[in-house]
Amino acid sequence: MTADTENENAPLRQLITRARVVLWDFDGPICNLFAGHPSEQVANELVDWLGGQGLHGLLTDAEQQVLDPQIVLRALYRRDRDSDLVAVVEERLTQAELKAAVSAMPTAYADILIRTWTAVGSRLAITTNNHPRAVVTYLASRDTISCFSPHIYGRTEDLHLLKPHPHCLNRALNAMGCDPSAALMIGDTPTDFEAASEAGVPFLGYARNEHKAKLLKDAGAECVVESLEPVLELVRAKRP
């Protein structure tokens, strides 16, 4: 490893060295959840279902064109959080996530990184806006659930507590008895960065392409990787 490479990896090494607890976002750093069941399709299915109920008017034209099903759900929640409709749509999204989990594509190096980080003594948790049932389904299929269980914190009926709210991060930190400064969050969206910042948790951005990297850096993330391989190499170096 050259001196230049050493200098480039210094911020990343510092994040990894300090972390006793690692908080993982799910869709992105661990897998591409909707690889086999595109999120755009799920969003369209939710919009079409609302139309079939005569409820298209609950969404603006822009909201009907979104490619993210969570935006559809949040839009309904903002209009009437106590409506039974919100619970019905949330369950439809959960079922779509469960279906997607079966065909999700693992993020390169994620499985081995998860196992290695566990082997060197760090504790791991999931902090996600996806439903915990989908997370459990996927992790069980990869035989990595023991690396996280029982610390899987995902979407609940209180949708206003989704990231960028730090609620799921705070739940994980409290349950694991960890000071925020001794943790590390790995996320792939600006909302992950915002939640980590609000919780006082150091942040490592994962970006599968240059566009996502730019979004993270524009949001303020200082350390962003486009592959988990350098993270794995540094974690392996921690091995006793």
N, C-alpha and C positions, 0 to 999 in steps of 0.2 A: 504494500500500500504506500503510495507516494505521500510526500508532505502536503501537497495540494489536496489530495483526497482526505487526508487526516483533518485538514482545516475545514473542508466542506462538511465533513461528518460531525464536527465538534458540537454544534447545537443539537443534532439528533442524539448523539451519544449522551449528552447531558440530560436530555429528557428521559432517556431510557434508564440511565444510571440512578436517577432520583426516584423512579416510579416503583412503589411497593404494590400499588393497585392500578390495574389498567382497565379503563372503562371503554368498551367498544360500542360504537354504533354498529348496526347490523347490516342493513342493505347498503352495500358499498364496500366497506373495509373487509367484511367477512364473506359476502357473496353478492352476486347480481341477482337479487330476489326475483325480478320479473324477466329474467332471460328467456324463459320459455312461455311466459304468459304476460306479454308487455303491459306496462303500467298505463300506457295510452289506451289500450283496449279496455282495461279495467275502468278507467275514468269514463270512457265512452259508454260502457255498460251501465254505470251508475247514472249518467245523464239520461240515457235512453230509458232506463227504468223509471226515473222521475217523470219523464215525458209521458210514459205509459200510464202513470197515475194522475196525469193532468196537472203536474206540479213543475213544469218547465219554468214557470214564472218566478219560482223561488231563487233561480240563478240568473245572474246577469249574462249577457251575450258572451262577455269575456270569460266568465266562469264556466260556461258551457263548452268553451273551446280549449280548456286547459288539458294538459297531458298528465296531470298528477291527480290520482284519486283522492289523496289526502286534502288537496285544495277544495275539492267538491265537498268533502265531509266538513271541513272547517267553515266553509261558506254557509252551510245549513246550520251549523252550530251557532255561528255568530247571529243568525237571524232569530233563532228560538232554541236555546240550549236545552229547554225542558221538554221539547216536542218528542213524542214517540217516534216520529219520523227519523230523527237523528239516530236513535238507537237501532232502528231497522237498517238504515244506510250503513252505520258502523259495522253491524253484523255482516252485511253483504260484503263490505270491504274485507273484514276478517276472513270470510270464506274464500275470497279471491286470493288473499295472502297465503292461506293454507294450501290452496291449489298451486299457487306459484312456488311455494317452498319445495314441492316435490321435484320441480324441474329447474330449481335455482342453480346458477353456475358459480362454483367456488371462486373466490378471488385468489389469484396466483399467490402462493406462499402463505396464505392465511392459516390453513389447517396446521401446517408444521410450525408456524410461528406461535399459534395458540398453544400447541403442546409443549413447545420449547420454553415459552415464557412460564408456563405452569411448572415445568420441570426444574427451572432455576429458582423457584420459590415465590414468584409473584402471584398475586391473586387477581382473578379476572371477573368482570361483570359485563352484562349487556345493558346498554342504556339507549333505547330506541323509540321511535314513534310508531313502529310496527307492533302488531299484537303479539304478546308473549307466546301464544299458542303456535303462531307461525315460526317464531324463533326456535321453540322447543322441537317442532317437527323437523326443521332443517338441521339443527345441531345433532339431534339423535341420528339422523341419516348419515352424518359425517363422523359419528362416534366421538364427538368433542363436547358433548353436553356436560360431562363430569368436570370439565375444566371451568365451567361457569356456575353450574347449579349449586345453591338455589338463587344465585344473584342474577336474575333476569328481570329487568325492569322496562316494561313497555307501555303501550297505549292502554289507558283506562277510560272509563266513562266520563272522566273530567277532562274533556278535550282541550280546555284552556291551559292545561298543564303540559301540553306537548312542547317539545323543543321548538323555539328557542328558550322557552321557560326551563330553568335548571332542575325542575322537580325530580325527574328520573335520576339525574346525577346525584342530587342530594340524598335521595332514598338509598342509592348504592353506597355512598360514602358513610351515611349513618349506620347502615346495616353492617358494614365491614369495619367500622370503627377507624376510619382513615381520615386524616387531615387532608384537605384539598391539595395542599402543596406537595403531598407525598403520592399523589395520584397522577395519572396521565389519561387523557381522552384521545381516542383515535376516531376521527369523523371525516366525512367527505362533503359536507355542505356548510354554507355560512351559518345556518341555524345551529349546527353542531358547535361551531366555533363560538357563537354568541352564548349558547348555554354553558359551555365550559368556562368562558370568561366570567359570566355571572356567578358561577359556582366557585370561582377561584382556582380552577383546575388547569394545569398546563395542557397544551393542545398540540397534537400532531395531525396534520391534514394528510389524507390519502386522496389522490386524484388519479383516476384512470386515464385521463386525457388532459391536454393543455387547457381546454376550455374550463374544466372543473378546477384545475390548478389556479387559473386566473381568478375565478370566482372566490376561491378561498383566500388568495393573497389580497385581493381587493377588499375583502371583509376584514383583513387585519392579521390573518394567520401568518406567522413568521417562518414556521418549519413545515414544509409540504413535500411529500414524496410521491412519485408516480409509480412506484413499485414497493412492495413490502420486503423485497429481498435485502436491501441494506439494513432494514430493521432487524430481520432475522439474523444477519451476520453479527450485529452488535449484541443482540440478546444471547447468541451462542457464546460470545466472548465473556459473558457473565457467569457461564457455567463453572461450578466449583471444580 
